[in-house]
Amino acid sequence: MPNIADEIIKTIKYAMDKKTINCDRTYKSVIKAVTPKGYVVLDEVGSERTVKCCIPNVSLKAGQAVYVKEPLGQLNELHICGIIYF
C-alpha cells in the first residue's frame, strides 16, 4: 500500500513541473560587461544575458549591482529596472 505522504509529495512536484510562471520576478544581479547591444548581466540561474536598461538617461558600468526584472517569466524580456547603491 503506497504511503499517502509520498503520494502527496509526488502530486505537488508534478503540479509544480507543469506550472508556468505568470508573474513578474525581480532579483539582484551584476553587470559583467557593457556592449553596443546592451548590458551583460547574470540571470537567476547564473547564465549571462545581454539586456537593455529601462531607466532613462542612466549610464551603468561593469561591476555595478542592479535589479533585473523578468516579466511574466519571459527571459527574452529580461531588463534592468533598478540600481543598487551601497
C-alpha positions as CSV (number, residue, x, y, z in Angstrom):
1,M,0.0,0.0,0.0
2,P,1.5,3.4,-1.0
3,N,2.4,5.9,1.6
4,I,-0.1,8.8,1.5
5,A,2.6,11.4,2.3
6,D,4.8,10.2,-0.7
7,E,1.8,10.4,-3.0
8,I,1.0,13.9,-1.9
9,I,4.6,15.0,-2.5
10,K,4.6,13.3,-6.0
11,T,1.4,15.2,-6.8
12,I,2.8,18.6,-5.7
13,K,6.1,18.0,-7.7
14,Y,4.1,17.1,-10.8
15,A,1.9,20.2,-10.4
16,M,5.0,22.4,-10.0
17,D,6.7,21.0,-13.0
18,K,3.6,21.7,-15.2
19,K,3.0,25.2,-13.8
20,T,4.2,28.1,-15.9
21,I,5.3,31.3,-14.2
22,N,2.8,34.1,-14.9
23,C,4.1,36.8,-12.6
24,D,7.0,39.3,-12.7
25,R,10.2,38.3,-10.9
26,T,12.8,40.9,-9.8
27,Y,16.1,39.9,-8.4
28,K,19.6,41.2,-7.8
29,S,22.3,40.9,-10.5
30,V,25.6,42.4,-11.5
31,I,26.7,43.9,-14.8
32,K,29.5,41.8,-16.2
33,A,30.2,43.9,-19.3
34,V,28.8,46.8,-21.4
35,T,28.4,46.1,-25.1
36,P,26.9,48.0,-28.0
37,K,23.9,45.7,-27.8
38,G,23.3,46.3,-24.1
39,Y,24.4,45.2,-20.6
40,V,25.6,41.7,-19.9
41,V,24.1,40.5,-16.6
42,L,23.6,37.2,-14.9
43,D,20.1,35.8,-14.8
44,E,18.8,33.9,-11.8
45,V,20.5,30.6,-12.7
46,G,23.8,32.3,-13.4
47,S,23.7,32.4,-17.2
48,E,24.9,35.6,-19.0
49,R,22.2,37.6,-20.8
50,T,22.5,40.8,-22.8
51,V,19.7,43.1,-21.7
52,K,18.6,46.7,-22.0
53,C,18.1,49.2,-19.2
54,C,14.6,50.8,-18.8
55,I,15.9,53.7,-16.6
56,P,16.1,56.8,-18.7
57,N,19.4,58.8,-19.0
58,V,21.5,56.5,-16.9
59,S,25.0,55.2,-17.6
60,L,25.9,51.9,-16.0
61,K,29.4,50.3,-15.6
62,A,30.7,46.8,-15.4
63,G,30.7,45.5,-11.8
64,Q,27.7,47.6,-10.8
65,A,24.9,45.9,-8.8
66,V,21.4,46.2,-10.3
67,Y,17.9,44.8,-10.1
68,V,16.7,42.9,-13.1
69,K,13.0,42.2,-13.9
70,E,11.8,39.1,-15.7
71,P,8.2,40.0,-16.8
72,L,5.8,37.0,-16.6
73,G,8.7,34.5,-16.6
74,Q,9.8,35.7,-20.1
75,L,13.7,35.6,-20.1
76,N,13.7,37.2,-23.6
77,E,12.2,40.3,-21.9
78,L,14.6,40.5,-19.0
79,H,15.7,44.1,-18.4
80,I,17.4,46.3,-15.8
81,C,14.8,48.1,-13.7
82,G,16.9,49.5,-10.8
83,I,20.3,50.3,-9.4
84,I,21.6,49.1,-6.1
85,Y,23.6,51.7,-4.3
86,F,26.0,50.8,-1.5
